[in-house]
Amino acid sequence: IFLDIHIPKKDGMQVAQEIRAIEDGNKKTVIIGLSADIRQDIINKALEAGMDTYIKKPIQQEELFETINKMM
């Protein structure tokens, strides 16, 4: 799942936590956080919320493919 960190009504970190809760501890779904905000504290929060990795926007094709390959 490509999940934006800042989405209306519910932020991406809340969504990631909900996905992980549904998985009941068996992490199955790869979640890649997306945001133009590249502050380390935001990245750390995204990872703590259950995202597997993080890509900054605007997305660069090479970084996108590299990240996908790492997650496979």
Distance bins in CASP14 RR format, pairs under 12 A and 6 or more apart:
PFRMAT RR
TARGET T0000
AUTHOR 0000-0000-0000
RMODE 2
METHOD distances of the structure
MODEL  1
1 12 0 0 0 0 0 1 0 0 0 0 0
1 15 0 0 0 0 1 0 0 0 0 0 0
1 16 0 0 0 0 1 0 0 0 0 0 0
1 18 0 0 0 0 0 1 0 0 0 0 0
1 19 1 0 0 1 0 0 0 0 0 0 0
1 20 0 0 0 0 0 1 0 0 0 0 0
1 23 0 0 0 0 0 1 0 0 0 0 0
1 28 0 0 0 0 0 1 0 0 0 0 0
1 29 1 0 0 1 0 0 0 0 0 0 0
1 30 1 0 0 1 0 0 0 0 0 0 0
1 31 1 0 1 0 0 0 0 0 0 0 0
1 32 1 0 0 1 0 0 0 0 0 0 0
1 33 0 0 0 0 1 0 0 0 0 0 0
1 34 0 0 0 0 0 1 0 0 0 0 0
1 50 0 0 0 0 0 1 0 0 0 0 0
1 51 0 0 0 0 1 0 0 0 0 0 0
1 52 0 0 0 0 1 0 0 0 0 0 0
1 53 0 0 0 0 0 1 0 0 0 0 0
1 71 0 0 0 0 0 1 0 0 0 0 0
2 12 0 0 0 0 0 1 0 0 0 0 0
2 15 0 0 0 0 0 1 0 0 0 0 0
2 16 0 0 0 0 0 1 0 0 0 0 0
2 29 0 0 0 0 0 1 0 0 0 0 0
2 30 0 0 0 0 1 0 0 0 0 0 0
2 31 0 0 0 0 1 0 0 0 0 0 0
2 32 1 0 1 0 0 0 0 0 0 0 0
2 33 1 0 0 1 0 0 0 0 0 0 0
2 34 1 0 1 0 0 0 0 0 0 0 0
2 35 0 0 0 0 0 1 0 0 0 0 0
2 51 0 0 0 0 0 1 0 0 0 0 0
2 52 0 0 0 0 0 1 0 0 0 0 0
2 53 0 0 0 0 0 1 0 0 0 0 0
2 54 0 0 0 0 0 1 0 0 0 0 0
2 55 0 0 0 0 1 0 0 0 0 0 0
2 57 0 0 0 0 0 1 0 0 0 0 0
2 59 0 0 0 0 1 0 0 0 0 0 0
2 64 0 0 0 0 1 0 0 0 0 0 0
2 67 0 0 0 0 1 0 0 0 0 0 0
2 68 0 0 0 0 1 0 0 0 0 0 0
2 71 0 0 0 0 0 1 0 0 0 0 0
3 10 0 0 0 0 0 1 0 0 0 0 0
3 11 0 0 0 0 1 0 0 0 0 0 0
3 12 1 0 1 0 0 0 0 0 0 0 0
3 13 0 0 0 0 1 0 0 0 0 0 0
3 14 0 0 0 0 0 1 0 0 0 0 0
3 15 1 0 0 1 0 0 0 0 0 0 0
3 16 1 0 0 1 0 0 0 0 0 0 0
3 17 0 0 0 0 0 1 0 0 0 0 0
3 18 0 0 0 0 0 1 0 0 0 0 0
3 19 0 0 0 0 1 0 0 0 0 0 0
3 20 0 0 0 0 0 1 0 0 0 0 0
3 29 0 0 0 0 0 1 0 0 0 0 0
3 30 0 0 0 0 0 1 0 0 0 0 0
3 31 1 0 1 0 0 0 0 0 0 0 0
3 32 1 0 0 1 0 0 0 0 0 0 0
3 33 1 0 1 0 0 0 0 0 0 0 0
3 34 1 0 0 1 0 0 0 0 0 0 0
3 35 0 0 0 0 1 0 0 0 0 0 0
3 46 0 0 0 0 1 0 0 0 0 0 0
3 49 0 0 0 0 1 0 0 0 0 0 0
3 50 0 0 0 0 1 0 0 0 0 0 0
3 51 1 0 0 1 0 0 0 0 0 0 0
3 52 0 0 0 0 0 1 0 0 0 0 0
3 53 0 0 0 0 0 1 0 0 0 0 0
3 54 0 0 0 0 1 0 0 0 0 0 0
3 55 0 0 0 0 0 1 0 0 0 0 0
4 10 0 0 0 0 0 1 0 0 0 0 0
4 11 0 0 0 0 1 0 0 0 0 0 0
4 12 1 0 0 1 0 0 0 0 0 0 0
4 13 0 0 0 0 0 1 0 0 0 0 0
4 14 0 0 0 0 0 1 0 0 0 0 0
4 15 0 0 0 0 1 0 0 0 0 0 0
4 16 0 0 0 0 0 1 0 0 0 0 0
4 31 0 0 0 0 0 1 0 0 0 0 0
4 32 0 0 0 0 0 1 0 0 0 0 0
4 33 1 0 0 1 0 0 0 0 0 0 0
4 34 1 0 1 0 0 0 0 0 0 0 0
4 35 1 0 0 1 0 0 0 0 0 0 0
4 36 0 0 0 0 1 0 0 0 0 0 0
4 37 0 0 0 0 0 1 0 0 0 0 0
4 46 0 0 0 0 0 1 0 0 0 0 0
4 51 0 0 0 0 0 1 0 0 0 0 0
4 54 0 0 0 0 0 1 0 0 0 0 0
4 55 0 0 0 0 0 1 0 0 0 0 0
4 56 0 0 0 0 0 1 0 0 0 0 0
4 57 0 0 0 0 1 0 0 0 0 0 0
4 59 0 0 0 0 0 1 0 0 0 0 0
5 11 1 0 0 1 0 0 0 0 0 0 0
5 12 1 0 1 0 0 0 0 0 0 0 0
5 13 1 0 0 1 0 0 0 0 0 0 0
5 14 0 0 0 0 0 1 0 0 0 0 0
5 15 0 0 0 0 1 0 0 0 0 0 0
5 16 0 0 0 0 1 0 0 0 0 0 0
5 31 0 0 0 0 0 1 0 0 0 0 0
5 32 0 0 0 0 0 1 0 0 0 0 0
5 33 1 0 0 1 0 0 0 0 0 0 0
5 34 1 0 0 1 0 0 0 0 0 0 0
5 35 1 1 0 0 0 0 0 0 0 0 0
5 36 0 0 0 0 1 0 0 0 0 0 0
5 37 1 0 0 1 0 0 0 0 0 0 0
5 38 0 0 0 0 0 1 0 0 0 0 0
5 39 0 0 0 0 0 1 0 0 0 0 0
5 41 0 0 0 0 0 1 0 0 0 0 0
5 42 1 0 0 1 0 0 0 0 0 0 0
5 43 0 0 0 0 1 0 0 0 0 0 0
5 44 0 0 0 0 0 1 0 0 0 0 0
5 45 0 0 0 0 1 0 0 0 0 0 0
5 46 1 0 1 0 0 0 0 0 0 0 0
5 47 0 0 0 0 0 1 0 0 0 0 0
5 49 0 0 0 0 1 0 0 0 0 0 0
5 50 0 0 0 0 0 1 0 0 0 0 0
5 51 0 0 0 0 1 0 0 0 0 0 0
5 54 0 0 0 0 1 0 0 0 0 0 0
5 55 0 0 0 0 0 1 0 0 0 0 0
5 56 0 0 0 0 0 1 0 0 0 0 0
5 57 0 0 0 0 1 0 0 0 0 0 0
6 12 1 0 0 1 0 0 0 0 0 0 0
6 13 0 0 0 0 1 0 0 0 0 0 0
6 14 0 0 0 0 0 1 0 0 0 0 0
6 15 0 0 0 0 0 1 0 0 0 0 0
6 33 0 0 0 0 0 1 0 0 0 0 0
6 34 0 0 0 0 1 0 0 0 0 0 0
6 35 1 0 0 1 0 0 0 0 0 0 0
6 36 0 0 0 0 1 0 0 0 0 0 0
6 37 1 0 0 1 0 0 0 0 0 0 0
6 42 0 0 0 0 1 0 0 0 0 0 0
6 45 0 0 0 0 0 1 0 0 0 0 0
6 46 0 0 0 0 0 1 0 0 0 0 0
6 57 0 0 0 0 0 1 0 0 0 0 0
7 13 0 0 0 0 1 0 0 0 0 0 0
7 14 0 0 0 0 1 0 0 0 0 0 0
7 15 1 0 0 1 0 0 0 0 0 0 0
7 16 0 0 0 0 0 1 0 0 0 0 0
7 33 0 0 0 0 0 1 0 0 0 0 0
7 34 0 0 0 0 1 0 0 0 0 0 0
7 35 0 0 0 0 0 1 0 0 0 0 0
8 14 0 0 0 0 0 1 0 0 0 0 0
8 15 0 0 0 0 0 1 0 0 0 0 0
9 15 0 0 0 0 0 1 0 0 0 0 0
10 16 0 0 0 0 0 1 0 0 0 0 0
10 17 0 0 0 0 0 1 0 0 0 0 0
10 18 0 0 0 0 1 0 0 0 0 0 0
10 19 0 0 0 0 0 1 0 0 0 0 0
10 49 0 0 0 0 0 1 0 0 0 0 0
11 17 0 0 0 0 1 0 0 0 0 0 0
11 18 0 0 0 0 0 1 0 0 0 0 0
11 33 0 0 0 0 0 1 0 0 0 0 0
11 35 0 0 0 0 1 0 0 0 0 0 0
11 37 0 0 0 0 0 1 0 0 0 0 0
11 42 0 0 0 0 0 1 0 0 0 0 0
11 45 0 0 0 0 1 0 0 0 0 0 0
11 46 0 0 0 0 1 0 0 0 0 0 0
11 49 0 0 0 0 1 0 0 0 0 0 0
11 51 0 0 0 0 0 1 0 0 0 0 0
12 18 0 0 0 0 1 0 0 0 0 0 0
12 19 0 0 0 0 1 0 0 0 0 0 0
12 20 0 0 0 0 0 1 0 0 0 0 0
12 31 0 0 0 0 1 0 0 0 0 0 0
12 32 0 0 0 0 0 1 0 0 0 0 0
12 33 1 0 0 1 0 0 0 0 0 0 0
12 34 0 0 0 0 1 0 0 0 0 0 0
12 35 0 0 0 0 1 0 0 0 0 0 0
12 37 0 0 0 0 0 1 0 0 0 0 0
12 42 0 0 0 0 0 1 0 0 0 0 0
12 45 0 0 0 0 0 1 0 0 0 0 0
12 46 1 0 0 1 0 0 0 0 0 0 0
12 49 1 0 0 1 0 0 0 0 0 0 0
12 50 0 0 0 0 0 1 0 0 0 0 0
12 51 0 0 0 0 1 0 0 0 0 0 0
12 54 0 0 0 0 0 1 0 0 0 0 0
13 19 0 0 0 0 0 1 0 0 0 0 0
13 20 0 0 0 0 0 1 0 0 0 0 0
13 31 0 0 0 0 0 1 0 0 0 0 0
13 33 0 0 0 0 1 0 0 0 0 0 0
13 35 0 0 0 0 0 1 0 0 0 0 0
13 37 0 0 0 0 0 1 0 0 0 0 0
13 41 0 0 0 0 0 1 0 0 0 0 0
13 42 0 0 0 0 1 0 0 0 0 0 0
13 43 0 0 0 0 0 1 0 0 0 0 0
13 44 0 0 0 0 0 1 0 0 0 0 0
13 45 1 0 1 0 0 0 0 0 0 0 0
13 46 1 0 1 0 0 0 0 0 0 0 0
13 47 0 0 0 0 1 0 0 0 0 0 0
13 48 0 0 0 0 1 0 0 0 0 0 0
13 49 1 1 0 0 0 0 0 0 0 0 0
13 50 0 0 0 0 1 0 0 0 0 0 0
13 51 1 0 0 1 0 0 0 0 0 0 0
13 54 0 0 0 0 0 1 0 0 0 0 0
14 20 0 0 0 0 0 1 0 0 0 0 0
14 21 0 0 0 0 0 1 0 0 0 0 0
14 45 0 0 0 0 0 1 0 0 0 0 0
14 46 0 0 0 0 0 1 0 0 0 0 0
14 49 1 0 0 1 0 0 0 0 0 0 0
14 50 0 0 0 0 0 1 0 0 0 0 0
14 51 0 0 0 0 0 1 0 0 0 0 0
15 21 0 0 0 0 0 1 0 0 0 0 0
15 22 0 0 0 0 0 1 0 0 0 0 0
15 29 0 0 0 0 0 1 0 0 0 0 0
15 31 0 0 0 0 1 0 0 0 0 0 0
15 33 0 0 0 0 0 1 0 0 0 0 0
15 46 0 0 0 0 0 1 0 0 0 0 0
15 49 0 0 0 0 1 0 0 0 0 0 0
15 50 0 0 0 0 0 1 0 0 0 0 0
15 51 0 0 0 0 1 0 0 0 0 0 0
16 22 0 0 0 0 0 1 0 0 0 0 0
16 23 0 0 0 0 0 1 0 0 0 0 0
16 27 0 0 0 0 0 1 0 0 0 0 0
16 29 0 0 0 0 1 0 0 0 0 0 0
16 30 0 0 0 0 0 1 0 0 0 0 0
16 31 1 0 1 0 0 0 0 0 0 0 0
16 32 0 0 0 0 0 1 0 0 0 0 0
16 33 1 0 0 1 0 0 0 0 0 0 0
16 34 0 0 0 0 0 1 0 0 0 0 0
16 45 0 0 0 0 1 0 0 0 0 0 0
16 46 1 0 0 1 0 0 0 0 0 0 0
16 47 0 0 0 0 1 0 0 0 0 0 0
16 48 0 0 0 0 1 0 0 0 0 0 0
16 49 1 0 1 0 0 0 0 0 0 0 0
16 50 1 0 1 0 0 0 0 0 0 0 0
16 51 1 0 1 0 0 0 0 0 0 0 0
16 52 0 0 0 0 1 0 0 0 0 0 0
16 53 0 0 0 0 0 1 0 0 0 0 0
16 54 0 0 0 0 0 1 0 0 0 0 0
17 23 0 0 0 0 0 1 0 0 0 0 0
17 25 0 0 0 0 0 1 0 0 0 0 0
17 31 0 0 0 0 0 1 0 0 0 0 0
17 45 0 0 0 0 0 1 0 0 0 0 0
17 46 0 0 0 0 0 1 0 0 0 0 0
17 47 0 0 0 0 0 1 0 0 0 0 0
17 48 0 0 0 0 1 0 0 0 0 0 0
17 49 1 0 1 0 0 0 0 0 0 0 0
17 50 1 0 0 1 0 0 0 0 0 0 0
17 51 0 0 0 0 1 0 0 0 0 0 0
18 29 0 0 0 0 0 1 0 0 0 0 0
18 31 0 0 0 0 0 1 0 0 0 0 0
18 49 0 0 0 0 1 0 0 0 0 0 0
18 50 0 0 0 0 0 1 0 0 0 0 0
19 25 0 0 0 0 0 1 0 0 0 0 0
19 26 0 0 0 0 0 1 0 0 0 0 0
19 27 0 0 0 0 1 0 0 0 0 0 0
19 28 0 0 0 0 1 0 0 0 0 0 0
19 29 1 0 1 0 0 0 0 0 0 0 0
19 30 0 0 0 0 0 1 0 0 0 0 0
19 31 1 0 0 1 0 0 0 0 0 0 0
19 33 0 0 0 0 0 1 0 0 0 0 0
19 49 0 0 0 0 1 0 0 0 0 0 0
19 50 1 0 0 1 0 0 0 0 0 0 0
19 51 0 0 0 0 1 0 0 0 0 0 0
19 52 0 0 0 0 0 1 0 0 0 0 0
20 26 0 0 0 0 1 0 0 0 0 0 0
20 27 1 0 0 1 0 0 0 0 0 0 0
20 28 0 0 0 0 1 0 0 0 0 0 0
20 29 0 0 0 0 1 0 0 0 0 0 0
20 30 0 0 0 0 0 1 0 0 0 0 0
20 31 0 0 0 0 1 0 0 0 0 0 0
20 47 0 0 0 0 0 1 0 0 0 0 0
20 48 0 0 0 0 0 1 0 0 0 0 0
20 49 1 0 0 1 0 0 0 0 0 0 0
20 50 1 0 1 0 0 0 0 0 0 0 0
20 51 0 0 0 0 1 0 0 0 0 0 0
20 52 0 0 0 0 0 1 0 0 0 0 0
21 27 0 0 0 0 0 1 0 0 0 0 0
21 29 0 0 0 0 0 1 0 0 0 0 0
21 49 0 0 0 0 0 1 0 0 0 0 0
21 50 0 0 0 0 0 1 0 0 0 0 0
22 28 0 0 0 0 1 0 0 0 0 0 0
22 29 0 0 0 0 1 0 0 0 0 0 0
22 31 0 0 0 0 0 1 0 0 0 0 0
23 29 1 0 0 1 0 0 0 0 0 0 0
23 30 0 0 0 0 0 1 0 0 0 0 0
23 31 0 0 0 0 0 1 0 0 0 0 0
23 50 0 0 0 0 1 0 0 0 0 0 0
25 50 0 0 0 0 0 1 0 0 0 0 0
27 50 0 0 0 0 1 0 0 0 0 0 0
27 51 0 0 0 0 0 1 0 0 0 0 0
27 52 0 0 0 0 1 0 0 0 0 0 0
27 71 0 0 0 0 0 1 0 0 0 0 0
28 52 0 0 0 0 0 1 0 0 0 0 0
29 50 0 0 0 0 1 0 0 0 0 0 0
29 51 0 0 0 0 0 1 0 0 0 0 0
29 52 0 0 0 0 1 0 0 0 0 0 0
29 71 0 0 0 0 0 1 0 0 0 0 0
30 50 0 0 0 0 0 1 0 0 0 0 0
30 51 0 0 0 0 1 0 0 0 0 0 0
30 52 1 0 1 0 0 0 0 0 0 0 0
30 53 0 0 0 0 1 0 0 0 0 0 0
30 67 0 0 0 0 1 0 0 0 0 0 0
30 68 0 0 0 0 1 0 0 0 0 0 0
30 69 0 0 0 0 0 1 0 0 0 0 0
30 70 0 0 0 0 1 0 0 0 0 0 0
30 71 1 0 1 0 0 0 0 0 0 0 0
30 72 0 0 0 0 1 0 0 0 0 0 0
31 46 0 0 0 0 1 0 0 0 0 0 0
31 47 0 0 0 0 1 0 0 0 0 0 0
31 49 0 0 0 0 1 0 0 0 0 0 0
31 50 1 0 0 1 0 0 0 0 0 0 0
31 51 1 0 1 0 0 0 0 0 0 0 0
31 52 1 0 1 0 0 0 0 0 0 0 0
31 53 0 0 0 0 1 0 0 0 0 0 0
31 54 0 0 0 0 1 0 0 0 0 0 0
31 55 0 0 0 0 0 1 0 0 0 0 0
31 67 0 0 0 0 0 1 0 0 0 0 0
31 71 0 0 0 0 1 0 0 0 0 0 0
32 46 0 0 0 0 1 0 0 0 0 0 0
32 47 0 0 0 0 0 1 0 0 0 0 0
32 50 0 0 0 0 0 1 0 0 0 0 0
32 51 1 0 0 1 0 0 0 0 0 0 0
32 52 1 0 0 1 0 0 0 0 0 0 0
32 53 1 0 1 0 0 0 0 0 0 0 0
32 54 1 0 0 1 0 0 0 0 0 0 0
32 55 1 0 1 0 0 0 0 0 0 0 0
32 56 0 0 0 0 0 1 0 0 0 0 0
32 57 0 0 0 0 0 1 0 0 0 0 0
32 59 0 0 0 0 0 1 0 0 0 0 0
32 63 0 0 0 0 0 1 0 0 0 0 0
32 64 0 0 0 0 1 0 0 0 0 0 0
32 66 0 0 0 0 0 1 0 0 0 0 0
32 67 1 0 0 1 0 0 0 0 0 0 0
32 68 1 0 0 1 0 0 0 0 0 0 0
32 70 0 0 0 0 1 0 0 0 0 0 0
32 71 1 0 0 1 0 0 0 0 0 0 0
32 72 0 0 0 0 0 1 0 0 0 0 0
33 42 0 0 0 0 0 1 0 0 0 0 0
33 43 0 0 0 0 1 0 0 0 0 0 0
33 45 0 0 0 0 0 1 0 0 0 0 0
33 46 1 0 1 0 0 0 0 0 0 0 0
33 47 0 0 0 0 1 0 0 0 0 0 0
33 49 0 0 0 0 1 0 0 0 0 0 0
33 50 0 0 0 0 1 0 0 0 0 0 0
33 51 1 0 1 0 0 0 0 0 0 0 0
33 52 0 0 0 0 1 0 0 0 0 0 0
33 53 1 0 0 1 0 0 0 0 0 0 0
33 54 1 0 1 0 0 0 0 0 0 0 0
33 55 1 0 0 1 0 0 0 0 0 0 0
33 56 0 0 0 0 1 0 0 0 0 0 0
33 57 0 0 0 0 1 0 0 0 0 0 0
33 59 0 0 0 0 0 1 0 0 0 0 0
33 64 0 0 0 0 0 1 0 0 0 0 0
33 67 0 0 0 0 1 0 0 0 0 0 0
33 71 0 0 0 0 0 1 0 0 0 0 0
34 42 0 0 0 0 0 1 0 0 0 0 0
34 43 0 0 0 0 0 1 0 0 0 0 0
34 46 0 0 0 0 1 0 0 0 0 0 0
34 51 0 0 0 0 1 0 0 0 0 0 0
34 53 0 0 0 0 0 1 0 0 0 0 0
34 54 1 0 0 1 0 0 0 0 0 0 0
34 55 1 0 1 0 0 0 0 0 0 0 0
34 56 1 0 0 1 0 0 0 0 0 0 0
34 57 1 0 1 0 0 0 0 0 0 0 0
34 58 0 0 0 0 1 0 0 0 0 0 0
34 59 1 0 0 1 0 0 0 0 0 0 0
34 63 0 0 0 0 0 1 0 0 0 0 0
34 64 0 0 0 0 1 0 0 0 0 0 0
34 67 0 0 0 0 0 1 0 0 0 0 0
35 42 1 0 0 1 0 0 0 0 0 0 0
35 43 0 0 0 0 1 0 0 0 0 0 0
35 45 0 0 0 0 0 1 0 0 0 0 0
35 46 1 0 0 1 0 0 0 0 0 0 0
35 51 0 0 0 0 0 1 0 0 0 0 0
35 54 1 0 0 1 0 0 0 0 0 0 0
35 55 0 0 0 0 1 0 0 0 0 0 0
35 56 1 0 0 1 0 0 0 0 0 0 0
35 57 1 0 0 1 0 0 0 0 0 0 0
35 58 0 0 0 0 0 1 0 0 0 0 0
35 59 0 0 0 0 0 1 0 0 0 0 0
36 42 0 0 0 0 0 1 0 0 0 0 0
36 54 0 0 0 0 0 1 0 0 0 0 0
36 55 0 0 0 0 0 1 0 0 0 0 0
36 56 1 0 0 1 0 0 0 0 0 0 0
36 57 1 0 1 0 0 0 0 0 0 0 0
36 58 1 0 0 1 0 0 0 0 0 0 0
36 59 0 0 0 0 1 0 0 0 0 0 0
37 43 0 0 0 0 1 0 0 0 0 0 0
37 44 0 0 0 0 0 1 0 0 0 0 0
37 45 0 0 0 0 0 1 0 0 0 0 0
37 46 0 0 0 0 1 0 0 0 0 0 0
37 54 0 0 0 0 1 0 0 0 0 0 0
37 55 0 0 0 0 0 1 0 0 0 0 0
37 56 0 0 0 0 1 0 0 0 0 0 0
37 57 0 0 0 0 1 0 0 0 0 0 0
38 44 0 0 0 0 0 1 0 0 0 0 0
38 46 0 0 0 0 0 1 0 0 0 0 0
38 54 0 0 0 0 1 0 0 0 0 0 0
38 55 0 0 0 0 1 0 0 0 0 0 0
38 56 1 0 1 0 0 0 0 0 0 0 0
38 57 0 0 0 0 1 0 0 0 0 0 0
38 58 0 0 0 0 0 1 0 0 0 0 0
39 45 0 0 0 0 1 0 0 0 0 0 0
39 46 0 0 0 0 0 1 0 0 0 0 0
39 54 0 0 0 0 0 1 0 0 0 0 0
39 56 0 0 0 0 0 1 0 0 0 0 0
40 46 0 0 0 0 0 1 0 0 0 0 0
40 47 0 0 0 0 0 1 0 0 0 0 0
40 54 0 0 0 0 0 1 0 0 0 0 0
40 56 0 0 0 0 0 1 0 0 0 0 0
41 47 0 0 0 0 0 1 0 0 0 0 0
41 48 0 0 0 0 0 1 0 0 0 0 0
42 48 0 0 0 0 0 1 0 0 0 0 0
42 49 0 0 0 0 0 1 0 0 0 0 0
42 51 0 0 0 0 0 1 0 0 0 0 0
42 54 0 0 0 0 1 0 0 0 0 0 0
42 56 0 0 0 0 0 1 0 0 0 0 0
43 49 0 0 0 0 0 1 0 0 0 0 0
43 51 0 0 0 0 1 0 0 0 0 0 0
43 53 0 0 0 0 1 0 0 0 0 0 0
43 54 1 0 1 0 0 0 0 0 0 0 0
43 55 0 0 0 0 0 1 0 0 0 0 0
43 56 0 0 0 0 1 0 0 0 0 0 0
44 50 0 0 0 0 0 1 0 0 0 0 0
44 51 0 0 0 0 0 1 0 0 0 0 0
44 54 0 0 0 0 1 0 0 0 0 0 0
45 51 0 0 0 0 1 0 0 0 0 0 0
45 54 0 0 0 0 0 1 0 0 0 0 0
46 52 0 0 0 0 1 0 0 0 0 0 0
46 53 0 0 0 0 1 0 0 0 0 0 0
46 54 1 0 1 0 0 0 0 0 0 0 0
46 55 0 0 0 0 0 1 0 0 0 0 0
46 56 0 0 0 0 0 1 0 0 0 0 0
47 53 1 0 0 1 0 0 0 0 0 0 0
47 54 1 0 0 1 0 0 0 0 0 0 0
48 54 0 0 0 0 0 1 0 0 0 0 0
51 67 0 0 0 0 0 1 0 0 0 0 0
51 71 0 0 0 0 0 1 0 0 0 0 0
52 67 0 0 0 0 1 0 0 0 0 0 0
52 68 0 0 0 0 0 1 0 0 0 0 0
52 70 0 0 0 0 1 0 0 0 0 0 0
52 71 1 0 0 1 0 0 0 0 0 0 0
52 72 0 0 0 0 0 1 0 0 0 0 0
53 63 0 0 0 0 0 1 0 0 0 0 0
53 64 0 0 0 0 0 1 0 0 0 0 0
53 66 0 0 0 0 0 1 0 0 0 0 0
53 67 1 0 1 0 0 0 0 0 0 0 0
53 68 0 0 0 0 1 0 0 0 0 0 0
53 69 0 0 0 0 0 1 0 0 0 0 0
53 70 1 0 0 1 0 0 0 0 0 0 0
53 71 1 0 0 1 0 0 0 0 0 0 0
54 63 0 0 0 0 0 1 0 0 0 0 0
54 67 0 0 0 0 1 0 0 0 0 0 0
54 70 0 0 0 0 0 1 0 0 0 0 0
54 71 0 0 0 0 0 1 0 0 0 0 0
55 61 0 0 0 0 0 1 0 0 0 0 0
55 62 0 0 0 0 0 1 0 0 0 0 0
55 63 1 0 0 1 0 0 0 0 0 0 0
55 64 1 0 0 1 0 0 0 0 0 0 0
55 65 0 0 0 0 0 1 0 0 0 0 0
55 66 0 0 0 0 1 0 0 0 0 0 0
55 67 1 0 1 0 0 0 0 0 0 0 0
55 68 0 0 0 0 1 0 0 0 0 0 0
55 70 0 0 0 0 0 1 0 0 0 0 0
55 71 0 0 0 0 0 1 0 0 0 0 0
56 63 1 0 0 1 0 0 0 0 0 0 0
56 64 0 0 0 0 0 1 0 0 0 0 0
56 67 0 0 0 0 0 1 0 0 0 0 0
57 63 0 0 0 0 0 1 0 0 0 0 0
57 64 0 0 0 0 0 1 0 0 0 0 0
58 64 0 0 0 0 0 1 0 0 0 0 0
59 65 0 0 0 0 0 1 0 0 0 0 0
59 66 0 0 0 0 0 1 0 0 0 0 0
59 67 0 0 0 0 1 0 0 0 0 0 0
59 68 0 0 0 0 0 1 0 0 0 0 0
60 66 0 0 0 0 1 0 0 0 0 0 0
60 67 0 0 0 0 0 1 0 0 0 0 0
61 67 0 0 0 0 0 1 0 0 0 0 0
61 68 0 0 0 0 0 1 0 0 0 0 0
62 68 0 0 0 0 0 1 0 0 0 0 0
62 69 0 0 0 0 0 1 0 0 0 0 0
63 69 0 0 0 0 0 1 0 0 0 0 0
63 70 0 0 0 0 0 1 0 0 0 0 0
64 70 0 0 0 0 0 1 0 0 0 0 0
64 71 0 0 0 0 0 1 0 0 0 0 0
65 71 0 0 0 0 0 1 0 0 0 0 0
65 72 0 0 0 0 0 1 0 0 0 0 0
66 72 0 0 0 0 0 1 0 0 0 0 0
END
